Amino acid sequence: MKDIVLRLVNLTKKFGSLIAVNNLNIEVNRGEIFGFLGPNGAGKTTTIRMIVGLIKPTSGFVEIDGINIQKDFLGGIKRIGAIVESPAFYPYFSGRKNLEILLDISNSGLSGKEKQKRISELLARVNLEDRGKDKVSSYSQGMKQRLGIAGALIAEPEIIILDEPTNGLDPAGMKEIRELIKNLARDKDISVFLSSHLLNEVEQICDRVGIIDKGNLISLGEVKSLLKRSFENFVIVVNNAEKIFNDLKNEKWIIDVKIRKDREIHIKIDCRYSEKLGSLLHDKGIYPEEITKVSETLEEYFLRVTTQKYE
């Protein structure tokens, strides 16, 4: 049986007549990276604010490590760390000093030496051990994000909530955060609830994703399973696209065929027959200059399900 760290049970939030989040049911397992996706206004931020206790649900509840935070807020919330928006620090204090302040606020009960040891461990975990004594005002945006994650780990939580953690970062900074998140889940067994609009990032690091639209959960599952389709897409490059289009369009196991460019034909095939494409082309005397299998990305899947353009 999987160890569930976060449960959203029939979670609902209404603002007057507007249903911002509608009967949401999600479970996140220990050590899992869970992607939470949705268009602007879908209810992502409202959901996250309910998870961390910033707003109360209209109905339903949030359970963290088996504790219902509506019944025992302090008992549950101390098991969670979060960056809901861009992390804010005292810019003219060092990274170490900022973490020390957060430790004091958390009532950790650590002695002076224990506190400094804990801060050193946190800085090392986010690869800032060499910059801990520097003022935060000298940090890059990526370093501030990593310090924010260190702050979210102060209380040794079971799960951390990250809202757009790579927003505004350059490719190198994005890679650093991506690797850090994967290490937290793999090496420390910490669950990660990740909200992001960068779907290629989510596809690379998340084990499962949930997609919310207009307050409703419309898709939930492992990334690979969601992208597994009953058909496959191919692109072939040929000289006489118009003639070849006519040769292919009436084959029963070809679901769709379109000319997209002068020499480019896009073919959708029932996956049970995809291996027949090569022999069909050969039998018809068609010898493409190029043939490419095109897999659906998470971004394409997201756009398809959130715009209700089901195929």
Disulfide bonds with the S-S distance in Angstrom:
none
